[in-house]
Amino acid sequence: MAQQMNHKSPKQPILHMASNTQEYEVVSYERIPHVKVFVNKIRYRNYHMHGAFELLLVLEGTGRMNLKDHSIALTKGSFVIVNSGEMHEIDAKDGALVGLFIQISRHFLRDYIPYWKNLMFYPVTPQYENASHDTPQDKNVSHDTPQDKNASHDTPQYENASHDITCRGNTTHMPPRNLYENCQKSMIQVAKRYFSASAGEEVAFLSSILILLQHVLETLPHEILSPVSYERRKKKNQRIQRIQDYLDENYLSPIRLKDLADLEGLTTTHISHLFTEYYGISFQEYLNNLRYEKAMMLLRTAHLSQEELAQNAGFSDPKYLNQMIQKRTGHSLREYQRILEQFEENPAALGGEDFWLEYIYSSKEALALLNSLGDCIF
């Protein structure tokens, strides 16, 4: 049984972690119905999905976004859209990336654009001739010119002319660079209006959202799923959601593939393939990542020994947790605990957001960052 936790009372609630009570992220729309905008500094975010389309513009740093069958290199200026119900992971490796996120409900404008929820975008983020090429290198991931004929070209190079690109077996026509830049600039414009909006400016904000969506549809390759395909995809996502809910409720206990197979009435082989298909990683890797996130949250909220921390995060041995923290942060678990103790004593002395998996900027911080970028960040 997990040890009872002695919770901390942080002096300043400036660090925000994703709750991860469910890996299906429930998007709440506090300001404008069906639209949410935020700036997030991310070191790592485990595989998750949500019922909204998510647009990402990378403002600083590098990393990778991993989808179920595709890996995208993220650099400053990368613009990506994640489909509603699509599993994705963000990993900045040894550093952190700052991203501008806009989440738009699949029910947005349903009375005017009924096919919006049926849209499926392809995961392509082009980089142009004079774009930054500080793409993080990963020996296990193919990059700009993969040799394997079946490998995905996740960072194709384009000049100003249009080009064709094959993505997920479909050949699509990539637009000129100026259209891609329109998406980037529209993201910034939407965010500035969102963070600085006052009463009476809702129409201007919604207008900027519509302009952004127009640029996205003109720029990014996509298709409209048939009702049959949409329902089939929806049922698959519901199965994955049931599995995720089970893991989130039982991660403190030993979990076997057979437990998940019994849950869904499938064979262990089928469940194993399901994880590989949706996440691109094994069941055990996903479970370890989930437990790692839980441990990192506990580091912030509870005073625990290394053994208690590992136990309350579901690890059978502290050494496994220590190995993951060492690999992802460059610090041992003990070193990391000392850093956080120093932060508690003097938050201003350390860049606190640099020691957490995620740091959500306040509206004031986000607006200041966006204004500092000027008209173009690329």
C-alpha positions in Angstrom: 0.0 0.0 0.0 1.3 3.5 -0.8 2.6 5.5 2.1 0.5 8.4 3.4 2.0 11.6 2.1 3.0 14.7 4.0 2.0 17.4 1.7 4.0 20.7 1.3 2.5 24.1 1.3 4.4 26.0 -1.4 5.1 29.7 -0.7 4.1 30.8 -4.2 1.7 28.9 -6.5 3.6 29.9 -9.6 4.3 26.5 -11.0 1.6 24.6 -12.8 1.5 20.9 -13.6 -1.0 19.1 -15.8 -3.2 17.2 -13.4 -3.0 14.0 -15.5 -5.8 12.5 -13.5 -6.9 11.3 -16.9 -4.7 11.2 -20.0 -7.8 12.3 -21.9 -7.2 16.0 -21.3 -10.5 17.7 -20.6 -10.2 21.1 -22.2 -12.0 23.9 -20.3 -12.9 27.1 -22.1 -12.8 29.8 -19.5 -12.9 33.0 -21.6 -14.3 32.2 -25.0 -16.6 29.2 -25.7 -14.8 26.5 -27.7 -11.4 28.3 -27.8 -8.5 28.2 -25.3 -5.1 29.9 -25.7 -2.1 29.4 -23.5 1.7 29.5 -23.5 3.4 26.5 -21.9 7.0 25.7 -21.2 7.4 22.0 -21.5 10.2 19.5 -20.7 8.0 16.4 -21.2 4.3 15.6 -21.6 3.3 12.0 -21.8 1.0 10.6 -24.5 -2.5 12.1 -24.2 -5.4 13.2 -26.3 -8.2 15.7 -26.0 -11.5 16.4 -27.8 -10.2 19.6 -29.4 -7.9 20.4 -32.3 -4.7 21.7 -30.9 -2.5 24.1 -32.8 1.1 24.6 -31.6 3.6 27.3 -32.6 7.1 26.8 -31.0 8.4 30.1 -29.7 11.6 28.9 -28.1 13.6 25.7 -27.8 13.6 22.4 -29.6 12.1 19.0 -29.1 9.9 16.3 -30.7 6.2 15.7 -31.0 5.6 11.9 -31.3 2.3 10.8 -32.8 1.1 7.2 -33.1 2.9 6.6 -36.4 4.9 9.8 -36.9 7.6 11.8 -35.2 7.9 15.6 -35.9 11.1 17.6 -35.1 10.1 20.8 -33.3 12.3 24.0 -33.6 11.6 27.7 -33.2 8.8 28.6 -35.6 7.4 25.0 -36.1 3.7 25.1 -36.6 1.8 21.9 -36.0 -1.9 20.9 -35.6 -2.9 17.8 -33.6 -6.3 16.3 -34.5 -9.1 15.8 -32.1 -8.7 12.5 -30.4 -5.1 12.0 -31.6 -2.5 10.6 -29.2 0.6 12.8 -28.9 3.7 13.2 -26.7 6.0 16.2 -26.4 9.6 15.6 -25.4 12.2 18.4 -25.2 14.9 15.9 -24.3 17.6 17.6 -22.2 16.0 21.1 -22.3 12.6 22.7 -22.6 10.6 24.3 -25.4 8.1 27.2 -25.1 5.0 26.7 -27.1 1.9 28.8 -28.0 -1.1 26.5 -27.9 -4.5 27.2 -29.3 -7.2 24.5 -28.6 -10.4 24.7 -30.7 -13.3 22.5 -29.9 -14.5 20.1 -32.6 -17.9 21.6 -32.1 -16.7 25.1 -33.0 -18.9 26.7 -35.6 -20.8 23.4 -36.0 -23.9 25.3 -37.3 -21.8 26.9 -40.0 -19.1 24.3 -40.8 -20.7 20.9 -40.0 -17.8 19.0 -41.4 -15.3 20.7 -38.9 -15.3 17.7 -36.5 -14.7 15.3 -39.4 -11.4 17.1 -40.5 -8.2 15.1 -40.4 -4.9 17.0 -40.8 -1.7 15.4 -41.8 1.3 15.9 -39.5 3.6 17.9 -41.6 5.8 20.9 -40.5 7.9 22.2 -43.3 11.2 24.1 -42.8 12.3 26.5 -45.4 15.7 27.5 -46.8 16.6 30.1 -44.3 14.8 28.6 -41.3 16.7 27.6 -38.2 18.2 24.1 -38.4 18.9 23.5 -34.7 16.7 20.4 -34.9 17.5 18.1 -31.9 19.2 14.9 -33.0 18.0 11.5 -31.8 19.9 8.5 -32.9 16.7 6.5 -32.9 14.7 8.9 -35.1 15.2 9.6 -38.8 15.6 13.3 -39.7 15.5 15.5 -42.7 16.6 12.9 -45.3 15.9 9.4 -44.0 17.4 6.6 -45.9 14.7 4.1 -45.4 12.2 4.4 -48.2 9.4 3.8 -45.7 10.6 6.4 -43.2 8.6 9.5 -42.7 10.0 12.9 -43.9 9.1 14.8 -40.8 11.0 18.0 -41.7 10.8 18.4 -45.5 12.7 21.3 -46.9 10.9 23.8 -49.2 11.8 26.8 -51.1 9.1 29.4 -52.0 7.6 27.2 -54.7 5.0 24.6 -54.0 6.0 21.0 -53.7 4.3 17.6 -53.4 4.9 15.5 -50.3 3.9 12.0 -49.4 2.5 11.8 -45.9 0.8 8.6 -44.4 0.7 7.2 -47.9 -1.1 10.2 -49.4 0.5 12.6 -51.8 -0.5 16.2 -51.1 0.4 19.5 -52.5 2.4 21.7 -50.1 1.8 25.4 -50.4 4.2 28.3 -50.9 6.1 29.5 -47.9 4.0 32.7 -47.5 0.9 30.6 -46.7 2.8 28.8 -43.9 4.0 32.1 -42.5 0.4 33.4 -42.5 -0.5 30.6 -40.1 2.4 31.5 -37.8 1.5 35.2 -37.8 -2.2 34.5 -37.3 -1.3 32.3 -34.2 0.5 35.3 -32.7 -2.3 37.7 -33.5 -5.0 35.4 -32.0 -2.9 35.0 -28.8 -2.3 38.7 -28.3 -6.0 39.4 -28.6 -6.8 36.6 -26.3 -4.4 37.7 -23.5 -5.2 41.4 -23.8 -8.9 41.1 -24.5 -11.3 43.3 -22.6 -15.1 43.4 -22.6 -16.5 44.3 -26.0 -13.6 42.9 -28.0 -15.0 39.4 -28.4 -16.0 40.0 -32.0 -12.4 41.1 -32.9 -11.0 38.0 -31.3 -13.5 35.6 -33.0 -12.6 37.4 -36.3 -8.9 36.6 -35.8 -9.8 32.9 -35.1 -11.7 32.7 -38.3 -8.8 34.2 -40.2 -6.4 31.7 -38.6 -8.7 28.7 -39.5 -8.8 30.0 -43.1 -5.0 30.1 -43.3 -4.8 26.6 -41.7 -7.3 25.1 -44.3 -5.4 26.8 -47.1 -2.0 25.7 -45.9 -2.0 22.3 -44.2 -2.9 19.0 -46.0 -6.1 17.5 -44.8 -9.1 15.4 -45.6 -12.7 15.2 -44.5 -13.6 11.9 -43.0 -16.7 10.2 -44.1 -19.4 9.6 -41.4 -18.4 5.9 -41.4 -14.7 6.6 -41.0 -15.4 9.2 -38.3 -17.5 6.7 -36.3 -14.9 4.0 -36.7 -12.1 6.3 -35.5 -14.3 7.5 -32.6 -14.9 3.9 -31.4 -11.1 3.2 -31.5 -10.4 6.3 -29.5 -13.0 5.3 -26.9 -11.3 1.9 -26.5 -7.9 3.7 -25.9 -9.6 6.0 -23.5 -10.9 3.1 -21.4 -7.4 1.6 -21.3 -5.9 4.9 -20.3 -8.5 5.4 -17.5 -7.7 1.9 -16.2 -4.0 2.6 -16.1 -4.4 5.9 -14.4 -6.6 4.4 -11.7 -4.3 1.4 -11.1 -0.8 2.6 -11.8 0.2 2.1 -8.2 -0.3 -1.7 -8.5 1.4 -4.2 -10.8 -0.3 -4.2 -14.2 0.0 -6.8 -16.8 -1.0 -6.8 -20.4 -3.4 -9.6 -19.5 -5.3 -7.2 -17.2 -5.9 -4.9 -20.2 -6.8 -7.8 -22.5 -9.4 -9.0 -20.0 -10.8 -5.5 -19.7 -11.4 -5.2 -23.5 -12.0 -8.9 -24.2 -9.0 -9.1 -26.5 -5.8 -11.2 -26.6 -2.6 -9.9 -25.1 -1.1 -9.8 -28.6 -3.9 -7.6 -29.8 -3.4 -5.2 -26.8 0.3 -5.1 -27.4 -0.1 -4.2 -31.0 -2.7 -1.6 -30.0 -0.1 0.2 -27.9 2.4 0.1 -30.7 -0.2 1.4 -33.2 -1.5 4.3 -31.1 1.6 5.3 -29.2 4.6 4.0 -31.1 6.0 2.6 -27.9 5.4 -0.5 -25.8 2.9 -0.9 -23.0 5.7 -0.9 -20.4 7.3 2.3 -21.8 3.9 4.1 -21.6 3.3 2.9 -18.0 6.8 4.0 -17.0 6.2 7.4 -18.5 2.9 7.7 -16.6 4.6 6.8 -13.3 7.4 9.2 -14.0 4.9 12.1 -14.4 3.2 11.1 -11.2 6.6 11.1 -9.4 7.5 14.6 -10.7 4.2 16.0 -9.4 4.8 14.4 -6.0 8.2 16.0 -5.8 6.4 19.3 -5.9 3.6 18.6 -3.5 4.9 16.1 -0.9 7.8 15.5 1.5 8.8 11.9 0.8 11.9 9.7 0.9 13.1 8.2 -2.3 11.6 4.9 -1.4 8.2 6.5 -0.5 8.3 8.6 -3.7 8.9 5.6 -5.9 6.2 3.6 -4.1 3.6 6.4 -4.3 4.3 6.7 -8.1 4.0 3.0 -8.7 7.7 2.1 -9.2 8.7 -1.2 -7.6 12.2 0.0 -7.0 13.6 3.6 -6.5 16.4 2.8 -8.9 14.0 2.7 -11.9 12.7 6.1 -11.0 16.2 7.4 -10.5 17.2 6.2 -13.9 14.3 8.0 -15.6 15.0 11.3 -13.8 18.7 11.1 -14.5 18.0 10.4 -18.2 15.4 13.2 -18.6 16.8 16.0 -16.4 20.5 15.2 -16.2 20.3 15.0 -12.4 20.0 12.1 -10.0 16.8 11.9 -7.9 18.8 13.1 -4.8 20.3 16.0 -6.7 16.9 17.0 -8.1 15.4 16.9 -4.6 18.1 19.3 -3.3 17.5 21.7 -6.2 13.8 21.8 -5.3 14.6 22.4 -1.6 16.7 25.4 -2.7 13.9 26.6 -4.8 11.4 26.4 -1.9 13.8 28.5 0.3 14.4 31.1 -2.4 12.1 30.9 -5.4 13.6 34.0 -7.0 17.1 32.6 -7.0 16.3 29.8 -9.4 14.3 29.7 -12.6 11.6 27.5 -11.0 9.9 26.8 -14.3 13.1 25.1 -15.5 12.7 22.3 -13.0 9.2 21.1 -13.8 7.7 19.1 -16.6 5.3 22.0 -17.5 5.0 25.7 -16.6 1.9 27.5 -17.7 2.5 31.2 -18.3 0.1 33.7 -16.8 -1.7 36.0 -19.2 0.6 38.8 -18.3 3.8 36.7 -18.8 2.4 35.3 -22.1 1.6 38.7 -23.5 5.0 40.1 -22.5 6.7 37.2 -24.2 4.7 37.6 -27.4 5.2 41.4 -27.5 9.0 40.8 -27.2 9.0 38.7 -30.3 8.1 41.5 -32.6 6.3 40.9 -35.9 8.3 37.9 -36.9 10.0 35.2 -34.8 11.4 33.1 -37.6 
